[in-house]
Amino acid sequence: MVGPFGGITAATLLRAVELHPERHGQPIALTVNYVAPIADGEFELVTRLVKTNRSNQHWIVELSQDGEVKTTATAVFGLRREGWSDTEIEWPQAQAPEDIEPSVPPFGVVWFDNFDMRFVDGAMPDAGNDSAEPTESASSTTTLWVRNKPSRAMDFAALTAVSDIFYPRVFLRRGHFVPAGTVSISVYFHADDEQLAAQGDDFVLGTARAHRYSGGYFDQSARLFGRGGTLLATSHQFVYFKA
C-alpha cells in the first residue's frame, strides 16, 4: 500500500542475479526484505557474490534510491541433479480457468492489469463493503488461476512475481480492506528450466492461507502448480497489518 507491487520488486532482484556473468545454476531460494517504500523513478541494484560451492551459489542484493537502501535480498542458485523425487502436497481441485470469469481489479489498483486472475474461491472482498457490514470469513484460503497479461512464457522472474500474487489474508478474514503490507517474503523454486518451458504461457494454479495473526503481524504461505499438477514454487511471507 506504500509502494509498487512487491512481487515485481522481488522479480527484479532475482533477475539482476540471473543476468550476472558469474551466476551459475538455477534459482533455488530467494528471500526479500522490504525496508522502505520505493518511489517512482530510477533505482540502483547492487549484487554481491558471497560464496560459490560445488552445488550452490549464494548472493546478496540491495536496491537503493538516492543513496538510501529500500530493499534487501539473499538468493541461492544451484545445480539440479537427477535422483529420487516425490511431491507430498496435493494439487487443489479446481474447475478449468476457461470456465471462470476474469476478476476485476479493485479500486483502480494498476498492477492488477498485468495479470489475468480467475478466483476459484476466496476472492477479494468487495471494495464497496466500506458502506455495509463486512462479511468475515472463518477461512483465509484463496485458490485462483493466474497468468501474465499480455501472456508471455513463464520464467523464474515471472514465477517470483506470481508467488506474491495473493492479497493479504487479513482482508478475507475481516471481510474488508485494512492497512497491510509484506515485510519479508521467501520463495522456493521447485521447477527447473525444462518444467518452466513446458509451462509456457499457460495459467498457474495457486493457493494461499495464513497461520496466525498476532501483534500486528501474520504469516501466509502459498503454493503454485502447473495445470498438469507439477509443483512449481512455494512461498512464505510475513505481513504487517492494522485491524
Secondary structure, DSSP 8 states (H G I E B T S, - for coil): --SS-HHHHHHHHHHHHHT-TT--SEEEEEEEEE-S---SS--EEEEEEEEE-SSEEEEEEEEEETTEEEEEEEEEEE----------S-------GGGS-----GGG-GGGGGEEEEEEE-----GGGGGS-----S---EEEEEEESS-----HHHHHHHTT-S--HHHHHHTS---EEEEEEEEEE---HHHHHHHTT--EEEEEEEEEEETTEEEEEEEEEETTS-EEEEEEEEEEE--
